Amino acid sequence: MSKRMITRWYIGAWVVWLLGVMALFLMSRASRASTSPPPGVFFTYLVMFIAAVVMLAMWLAGLLRLAMQRSWGWFTGVLILHLVGLGIIGMVAYAISGPDGRRTEIVYRPRAT
C-alpha cells in the first residue's frame, strides 16, 4: 500500500469518526427529555466502529511500511503519538514529510582507461 493511500484513508476515517462523535452529541442534546435513545444512535455507533477499524488497519499498515523501509525514527514517532492519543498528529506529519519509500540509487560507471 502506498503512503498516500494509507494517510488518506486514515485521515478520512478520523474525520468520519469525529463527525460521528458530533452527531452523538447533537442527538443527546436533542433528546434530553426522553429516556430512550434516539433512533440514529445504533447507526452512528456502527459508522464510528467501522471508522475506528479502518484507522487501526491504516495505522498498522503505516507502521509496517515504515518498518520495511527501516525508518525507525518515523516508526517510533508514529507509534508513540498514537499510543498517547495523538495519532492524527503523527499520521498528518507522516503524510506531509514522512519517507515515501523511493530510494535514490547511485550508479557508478567504470572509467575508461
C-alpha positions as a Markdown table, in Angstrom:
| # | Residue | x | y | z |
|---|---|---|---|---|
| 1 | Met | 0.0 | 0.0 | 0.0 |
| 2 | Ser | 1.3 | 3.5 | -0.8 |
| 3 | Lys | 1.9 | 6.2 | 1.8 |
| 4 | Arg | -0.6 | 8.4 | 0.1 |
| 5 | Met | -3.4 | 5.7 | 0.3 |
| 6 | Ile | -2.6 | 4.9 | 3.9 |
| 7 | Thr | -2.6 | 8.5 | 5.1 |
| 8 | Arg | -5.7 | 9.5 | 3.1 |
| 9 | Trp | -7.7 | 6.6 | 4.4 |
| 10 | Tyr | -6.5 | 7.2 | 8.0 |
| 11 | Ile | -7.3 | 10.9 | 7.9 |
| 12 | Gly | -10.7 | 10.3 | 6.2 |
| 13 | Ala | -11.7 | 7.7 | 8.7 |
| 14 | Trp | -10.7 | 10.0 | 11.5 |
| 15 | Val | -12.9 | 12.8 | 10.1 |
| 16 | Val | -15.8 | 10.3 | 9.8 |
| 17 | Trp | -15.3 | 9.2 | 13.4 |
| 18 | Leu | -15.2 | 12.8 | 14.6 |
| 19 | Leu | -18.4 | 13.6 | 12.7 |
| 20 | Gly | -20.0 | 10.6 | 14.4 |
| 21 | Val | -19.0 | 12.0 | 17.8 |
| 22 | Met | -20.5 | 15.3 | 16.9 |
| 23 | Ala | -23.7 | 13.6 | 15.8 |
| 24 | Leu | -24.0 | 11.7 | 19.0 |
| 25 | Phe | -23.5 | 14.9 | 21.0 |
| 26 | Leu | -26.3 | 16.6 | 19.0 |
| 27 | Met | -28.6 | 13.6 | 19.3 |
| 28 | Ser | -28.1 | 13.5 | 23.1 |
| 29 | Arg | -28.8 | 17.2 | 23.4 |
| 30 | Ala | -32.0 | 16.9 | 21.3 |
| 31 | Ser | -33.4 | 14.0 | 23.3 |
| 32 | Arg | -32.7 | 15.1 | 26.9 |
| 33 | Ala | -36.4 | 14.8 | 28.0 |
| 34 | Ser | -36.7 | 11.2 | 26.6 |
| 35 | Thr | -35.4 | 8.2 | 28.4 |
| 36 | Ser | -35.0 | 6.1 | 25.2 |
| 37 | Pro | -32.1 | 6.6 | 22.9 |
| 38 | Pro | -32.7 | 8.4 | 19.6 |
| 39 | Pro | -33.3 | 6.2 | 16.6 |
| 40 | Gly | -30.0 | 7.1 | 14.8 |
| 41 | Val | -27.7 | 6.1 | 17.7 |
| 42 | Phe | -27.1 | 2.5 | 16.6 |
| 43 | Phe | -26.2 | 3.6 | 13.0 |
| 44 | Thr | -23.9 | 6.3 | 14.4 |
| 45 | Tyr | -22.1 | 3.8 | 16.6 |
| 46 | Leu | -21.8 | 1.4 | 13.7 |
| 47 | Val | -20.2 | 4.1 | 11.5 |
| 48 | Met | -17.9 | 5.1 | 14.3 |
| 49 | Phe | -16.8 | 1.5 | 14.8 |
| 50 | Ile | -16.1 | 0.9 | 11.1 |
| 51 | Ala | -14.1 | 4.2 | 11.0 |
| 52 | Ala | -12.1 | 3.1 | 14.1 |
| 53 | Val | -11.3 | -0.3 | 12.4 |
| 54 | Val | -10.2 | 1.5 | 9.2 |
| 55 | Met | -8.0 | 3.8 | 11.3 |
| 56 | Leu | -6.4 | 0.9 | 13.1 |
| 57 | Ala | -5.8 | -1.0 | 9.9 |
| 58 | Met | -4.2 | 2.0 | 8.2 |
| 59 | Trp | -2.1 | 2.8 | 11.3 |
| 60 | Leu | -0.8 | -0.8 | 11.3 |
| 61 | Ala | -0.2 | -0.6 | 7.5 |
| 62 | Gly | 1.8 | 2.6 | 8.0 |
| 63 | Leu | 3.9 | 1.1 | 10.8 |
| 64 | Leu | 4.6 | -2.0 | 8.7 |
| 65 | Arg | 5.6 | 0.2 | 5.8 |
| 66 | Leu | 7.9 | 2.3 | 8.0 |
| 67 | Ala | 9.5 | -0.9 | 9.4 |
| 68 | Met | 10.0 | -2.3 | 6.0 |
| 69 | Gln | 11.8 | 0.9 | 5.0 |
| 70 | Arg | 13.8 | 0.8 | 8.2 |
| 71 | Ser | 12.7 | 4.4 | 9.1 |
| 72 | Trp | 13.0 | 3.7 | 12.8 |
| 73 | Gly | 12.7 | 7.4 | 13.8 |
| 74 | Trp | 9.4 | 7.8 | 12.0 |
| 75 | Phe | 8.2 | 4.4 | 13.2 |
| 76 | Thr | 8.8 | 5.4 | 16.8 |
| 77 | Gly | 7.2 | 8.8 | 16.4 |
| 78 | Val | 4.1 | 7.5 | 14.8 |
| 79 | Leu | 3.8 | 4.6 | 17.3 |
| 80 | Ile | 4.3 | 6.8 | 20.4 |
| 81 | Leu | 2.0 | 9.6 | 19.2 |
| 82 | His | -0.8 | 7.1 | 18.5 |
| 83 | Leu | -0.3 | 5.3 | 21.8 |
| 84 | Val | -0.7 | 8.6 | 23.8 |
| 85 | Gly | -3.8 | 9.6 | 21.9 |
| 86 | Leu | -2.3 | 11.9 | 19.3 |
| 87 | Gly | -2.3 | 9.5 | 16.4 |
| 88 | Ile | -3.8 | 12.1 | 14.0 |
| 89 | Ile | -0.8 | 14.4 | 14.5 |
| 90 | Gly | 1.6 | 11.6 | 13.8 |
| 91 | Met | -0.2 | 10.5 | 10.6 |
| 92 | Val | -0.6 | 14.1 | 9.3 |
| 93 | Ala | 3.2 | 14.6 | 9.9 |
| 94 | Tyr | 3.9 | 11.3 | 8.2 |
| 95 | Ala | 1.6 | 12.4 | 5.3 |
| 96 | Ile | 3.4 | 15.8 | 4.9 |
| 97 | Ser | 7.0 | 14.9 | 5.4 |
| 98 | Gly | 7.4 | 11.2 | 6.0 |
| 99 | Pro | 9.5 | 8.9 | 3.9 |
| 100 | Asp | 7.8 | 7.8 | 0.7 |
| 101 | Gly | 9.8 | 4.7 | 0.0 |
| 102 | Arg | 11.6 | 5.8 | -3.0 |
| 103 | Arg | 15.2 | 5.1 | -2.8 |
| 104 | Thr | 17.9 | 7.1 | -4.5 |
| 105 | Glu | 20.3 | 4.7 | -6.2 |
| 106 | Ile | 23.7 | 5.8 | -7.2 |
| 107 | Val | 25.2 | 4.0 | -10.2 |
| 108 | Tyr | 29.0 | 4.1 | -10.7 |
| 109 | Arg | 30.3 | 3.7 | -14.2 |
| 110 | Pro | 33.7 | 2.3 | -14.7 |
| 111 | Arg | 36.2 | 4.8 | -16.1 |
| 112 | Ala | 37.7 | 4.2 | -19.5 |
| 113 | Thr | 41.4 | 4.0 | -19.3 |
